Amino acid sequence: MELTVITGMSGAGKSQAMGVFEDAGWYVVDNLPPRLLTDLARLFVTEGHVARAAVVCDIRGGAFFADLGEQLQITATQLGVTPRILFLEARDEILLNRYRETRRRHPLAGAGTVHEGIRQERAILGDIREVAEVVIDTSDLTIWDLRRTIVESMIDPEARQRMQVLFVSFGFKHGAPSDADLIFDVRFITNPHYIPEFAPLTGLDAGVADFVFSAPEAKGFLPRVESLLDFLLPAYVAEGKSHLVIGIGCTGGRHRSVAISERLAQRYRGRPQFEVGVSHRDIGRSTLLAPEDADLSQGAD
């Protein structure tokens, strides 16, 4: 199994590091007393259900933290599992500013100052820093830079979790999806609702889809939105995003949005970076107009 120990200075970004491993599908444990490290690894090896785990062991463990070096050796010799160490640090002034912003106490500050706590912690962590496989200074990194750095340095490309991309068709008359990261409004495309044979059907029917894609507006829209998504989706993957919801909306959510969502999902299925799904939220709603909607120029769609 793969076992990574996340440690380092308080305020240097260990919580963000945990999120990276969790998003990549690792089993993550926070604030594990080092003395339990070998037992946890033995459990994972014996049960065989956990292939990759990341644990945070840091100064919050108090007196227990002194056991970390010894436990790393025991885990390697007794179980044949050699933990990798990810050490996060930052300059003193940066850590001070982060503590001022969060108004949290440093674990070692006690009745003293945050600066004194940082100084003590840096001295205590000196030995473990020397044996760390990866040391990252987060002083000048944004959250997204940090996540990207951890992914590139610690997560095997073959083991990285694919970003989930969900295309959601919907009708604006029923409200836009609240969890959508991106929303495209396709109500400008000629509406199949006004073709009598198409009105009771949906965008899943070939005739309706052909009608939608033959519209001049659709022919101009699709290459542009595909070009945009070709740029955006890999950028989100590089940023470390694990889940992306793309809303495609028409008036009623039955014809245009359905056909286009299916078309876009088909384009990105099979690509190794993505796990693609489609949800048609309003496809089963009635095609009848409510009295208050009777004068809408776009109809029920």
C-alpha positions as CSV (number, residue, x, y, z in Angstrom):
1,M,0.0,0.0,0.0
2,E,0.9,3.7,-0.3
3,L,1.2,5.6,2.9
4,T,1.9,9.3,3.1
5,V,2.5,11.3,6.3
6,I,1.5,15.0,6.0
7,T,3.3,17.1,8.5
8,G,5.0,20.5,8.9
9,M,4.4,23.9,10.4
10,S,1.0,24.9,11.8
11,G,-0.7,27.3,9.4
12,A,1.3,26.1,6.4
13,G,-1.6,24.4,4.6
14,K,-2.0,20.9,5.9
15,S,-5.8,21.1,5.7
16,Q,-5.5,21.9,2.0
17,A,-3.1,19.0,1.5
18,M,-5.6,16.7,3.1
19,G,-8.2,17.8,0.7
20,V,-6.0,17.0,-2.3
21,F,-5.5,13.4,-1.2
22,E,-9.1,13.0,-0.3
23,D,-10.2,14.3,-3.7
24,A,-7.8,11.8,-5.3
25,G,-9.5,8.9,-3.6
26,W,-7.1,8.4,-0.7
27,Y,-8.2,7.3,2.8
28,V,-7.3,10.4,5.0
29,V,-6.9,10.6,8.7
30,D,-6.3,13.9,10.5
31,N,-4.3,14.5,13.7
32,L,-3.2,10.9,14.1
33,P,-1.0,10.2,17.2
34,P,2.2,8.8,15.6
35,R,2.1,5.9,18.0
36,L,-1.0,4.6,16.2
37,L,0.7,4.9,12.7
38,T,1.9,1.3,12.6
39,D,-1.4,-0.1,13.9
40,L,-3.3,1.8,11.3
41,A,-1.0,0.7,8.5
42,R,-1.2,-2.9,9.8
43,L,-5.0,-2.7,9.7
44,F,-5.0,-1.5,6.1
45,V,-2.5,-4.1,5.0
46,T,-4.3,-7.0,6.8
47,E,-7.8,-6.0,5.6
48,G,-6.7,-5.1,2.1
49,H,-9.5,-2.6,1.5
50,V,-7.3,0.5,1.6
51,A,-4.5,0.8,-1.0
52,R,-3.6,4.5,-0.5
53,A,-3.8,6.4,2.8
54,A,-2.6,9.8,4.0
55,V,-2.4,10.8,7.6
56,V,-1.6,14.1,9.3
57,C,0.8,13.9,12.2
58,D,1.8,17.2,13.6
59,I,2.6,19.2,16.7
60,R,-1.0,19.0,17.8
61,G,-0.1,15.5,19.1
62,G,1.8,17.1,21.9
63,A,4.1,14.7,23.7
64,F,3.0,11.9,21.3
65,F,4.6,13.7,18.3
66,A,8.1,12.7,19.5
67,D,7.3,9.1,18.5
68,L,6.9,9.9,14.8
69,G,10.5,9.1,13.7
70,E,10.5,5.8,15.5
71,Q,7.1,4.8,14.2
72,L,8.1,5.5,10.6
73,Q,11.0,3.0,11.0
74,I,8.8,0.4,12.7
75,T,6.2,0.7,9.9
76,A,8.8,0.2,7.3
77,T,10.6,-2.7,8.9
78,Q,7.6,-4.7,10.3
79,L,5.1,-4.2,7.5
80,G,7.3,-3.4,4.5
81,V,5.4,-0.1,4.1
82,T,7.7,2.9,3.8
83,P,5.8,6.1,4.4
84,R,6.5,9.1,2.3
85,I,6.7,12.4,4.1
86,L,5.1,15.6,2.8
87,F,6.4,18.5,4.8
88,L,4.7,21.9,4.5
89,E,6.3,25.1,5.8
90,A,6.2,28.9,5.3
91,R,8.2,31.9,6.4
92,D,7.7,33.2,9.9
93,E,6.0,36.4,8.8
94,I,3.6,34.6,6.6
95,L,2.6,32.2,9.4
96,L,2.1,35.2,11.7
97,N,-0.2,36.9,9.2
98,R,-2.2,33.7,8.8
99,Y,-2.7,33.4,12.5
100,R,-3.7,37.1,12.7
101,E,-6.3,36.5,10.0
102,T,-7.8,33.4,11.5
103,R,-7.4,34.6,15.1
104,R,-6.5,31.1,16.2
105,R,-4.0,30.2,18.8
106,H,-0.7,28.5,17.9
107,P,-0.5,25.0,19.5
108,L,2.8,25.8,21.2
109,A,2.1,29.5,22.1
110,G,0.7,28.7,25.5
111,A,0.8,32.0,27.5
112,G,3.4,33.4,25.1
113,T,3.3,34.9,21.7
114,V,2.5,33.2,18.3
115,H,6.1,34.1,17.2
116,E,7.5,32.1,20.2
117,G,5.2,29.1,19.3
118,I,6.4,29.2,15.7
119,R,10.1,29.3,16.8
120,Q,9.6,26.3,19.1
121,E,7.7,24.3,16.4
122,R,10.4,24.9,13.8
123,A,13.1,23.6,16.1
124,I,11.0,20.5,17.0
125,L,10.3,19.7,13.3
126,G,13.9,20.1,12.1
127,D,14.7,16.4,12.2
128,I,11.6,15.3,10.4
129,R,12.0,17.9,7.8
130,E,15.4,16.5,7.0
131,V,14.0,13.1,6.0
132,A,10.9,14.4,4.2
133,E,10.6,13.2,0.6
134,V,8.8,16.5,-0.5
135,V,9.2,19.9,1.2
136,I,6.8,22.6,0.0
137,D,7.2,26.2,1.0
138,T,3.6,27.6,0.8
139,S,4.6,31.3,1.6
140,D,3.9,32.6,-1.9
141,L,1.4,30.0,-3.1
142,T,-2.3,30.4,-3.6
143,I,-4.6,27.6,-2.5
144,W,-4.8,26.4,-6.0
145,D,-1.1,26.7,-6.6
146,L,-0.6,24.5,-3.5
147,R,-3.1,21.9,-4.6
148,R,-1.5,21.7,-8.0
149,T,2.0,21.4,-6.6
150,I,0.9,18.6,-4.3
151,V,-0.8,16.7,-7.1
152,E,2.2,17.0,-9.4
153,S,4.7,16.0,-6.7
154,M,2.8,13.4,-4.7
155,I,-0.1,11.8,-6.7
156,D,0.8,9.2,-9.3
157,P,-0.7,10.3,-12.6
158,E,-2.1,6.8,-13.1
159,A,-3.8,7.0,-9.7
160,R,-5.3,10.5,-10.0
161,Q,-9.0,10.6,-9.7
162,R,-10.7,11.8,-12.9
163,M,-12.8,15.0,-12.7
164,Q,-16.5,14.3,-12.7
165,V,-18.2,16.4,-15.3
166,L,-22.0,16.4,-15.1
167,F,-24.1,18.0,-17.9
168,V,-27.5,19.0,-16.5
169,S,-30.3,20.0,-18.8
170,F,-33.0,22.2,-17.3
171,G,-35.8,24.6,-18.0
172,F,-35.4,28.2,-16.9
173,K,-39.2,28.3,-16.2
174,H,-38.5,25.8,-13.4
175,G,-35.4,27.6,-12.0
176,A,-31.7,27.2,-12.7
177,P,-29.8,24.5,-10.8
178,S,-28.3,25.9,-7.7
179,D,-25.2,23.7,-7.9
180,A,-24.1,24.5,-11.4
181,D,-20.6,25.8,-11.9
182,L,-21.3,27.0,-15.5
183,I,-24.6,27.7,-17.1
184,F,-25.3,28.1,-20.8
185,D,-28.6,29.6,-22.0
186,V,-29.8,28.0,-25.3
187,R,-33.2,29.7,-25.6
188,F,-32.0,31.6,-28.6
189,I,-32.1,28.4,-30.7
190,T,-35.2,27.7,-32.8
191,N,-37.7,25.9,-30.5
192,P,-38.9,22.4,-31.6
193,H,-42.0,22.9,-29.3
194,Y,-43.8,24.7,-32.1
195,I,-43.5,21.7,-34.5
196,P,-46.6,19.6,-33.7
197,E,-44.9,16.2,-34.1
198,F,-42.0,17.3,-31.9
199,A,-44.0,18.9,-29.0
200,P,-44.7,15.7,-27.1
201,L,-41.2,14.3,-27.7
202,T,-37.9,15.2,-26.1
203,G,-34.3,16.0,-27.1
204,L,-33.5,12.3,-26.8
205,D,-35.5,11.6,-29.9
206,A,-33.4,11.6,-33.1
207,G,-35.9,13.8,-35.0
208,V,-35.9,16.5,-32.3
209,A,-32.1,16.4,-32.0
210,D,-31.7,16.7,-35.8
211,F,-34.0,19.7,-35.8
212,V,-32.1,21.4,-33.0
213,F,-28.7,20.9,-34.6
214,S,-29.9,22.0,-38.0
215,A,-30.8,25.4,-36.7
216,P,-28.4,28.1,-37.8
217,E,-28.1,29.3,-34.2
218,A,-27.0,25.9,-33.0
219,K,-24.5,25.6,-35.8
220,G,-22.9,28.8,-34.6
221,F,-23.2,28.0,-30.9
222,L,-21.8,24.4,-30.7
223,P,-18.3,25.0,-32.1
224,R,-17.9,28.0,-29.8
225,V,-19.0,26.3,-26.7
226,E,-17.0,23.2,-27.5
227,S,-13.9,25.3,-28.0
228,L,-14.5,27.0,-24.7
229,L,-15.0,23.7,-22.8
230,D,-11.9,22.2,-24.6
231,F,-10.0,25.0,-22.9
232,L,-11.8,25.1,-19.5
233,L,-12.1,21.4,-18.6
234,P,-8.3,20.6,-18.7
235,A,-7.7,23.9,-16.8
236,Y,-10.1,22.8,-14.1
237,V,-8.3,19.4,-13.9
238,A,-5.0,21.1,-13.6
239,E,-6.4,23.3,-10.8
240,G,-7.4,20.2,-8.9
241,K,-11.2,20.5,-9.2
242,S,-12.8,17.1,-8.7
243,H,-16.4,17.9,-9.7
244,L,-17.9,20.2,-12.3
245,V,-21.6,20.8,-13.0
246,I,-22.5,22.4,-16.4
247,G,-26.1,23.5,-16.8
248,I,-27.7,23.8,-20.2
249,G,-31.0,25.6,-20.0
250,C,-33.9,26.2,-22.4
251,T,-37.4,27.3,-21.5
252,G,-38.9,24.1,-20.4
253,G,-36.0,21.7,-20.2
254,R,-37.3,19.1,-22.6
255,H,-36.0,19.7,-26.1
256,R,-33.1,22.0,-26.9
257,S,-31.2,21.7,-23.6
258,V,-31.6,17.9,-23.6
259,A,-30.2,17.5,-27.1
260,I,-27.3,19.8,-26.5
261,S,-26.4,18.3,-23.2
262,E,-26.3,14.8,-24.8
263,R,-24.2,16.1,-27.6
264,L,-21.6,17.7,-25.3
265,A,-21.5,14.7,-23.0
266,Q,-20.8,12.5,-26.0
267,R,-17.9,14.7,-27.0
268,Y,-16.1,14.3,-23.7
269,R,-16.9,10.7,-22.8
270,G,-13.9,8.4,-23.1
271,R,-11.3,11.1,-22.4
272,P,-9.0,9.9,-19.6
273,Q,-9.2,13.1,-17.5
274,F,-13.0,13.0,-17.2
275,E,-15.8,10.9,-15.9
276,V,-18.9,12.3,-17.7
277,G,-22.5,12.0,-16.8
278,V,-25.8,13.6,-18.0
279,S,-28.9,14.5,-16.0
280,H,-32.1,15.8,-17.6
281,R,-33.8,17.5,-14.6
282,D,-37.0,18.6,-16.2
283,I,-37.5,16.2,-19.1
284,G,-40.5,14.5,-17.4
285,R,-42.4,17.7,-16.7
286,S,-45.6,18.5,-18.5
287,T,-45.5,20.1,-21.9
288,L,-48.6,22.2,-21.1
289,L,-48.2,25.9,-20.4
290,A,-49.3,27.3,-17.1
291,P,-51.8,30.2,-17.6
292,E,-49.2,32.7,-16.5
293,D,-46.8,31.4,-19.2
294,A,-49.3,31.5,-22.0
295,D,-47.8,34.7,-23.6
296,L,-44.2,33.5,-23.5
297,S,-42.7,33.8,-27.0
298,Q,-40.5,30.7,-26.5
299,G,-43.3,28.4,-25.5
300,A,-42.9,25.4,-23.3
301,D,-40.0,23.7,-25.1
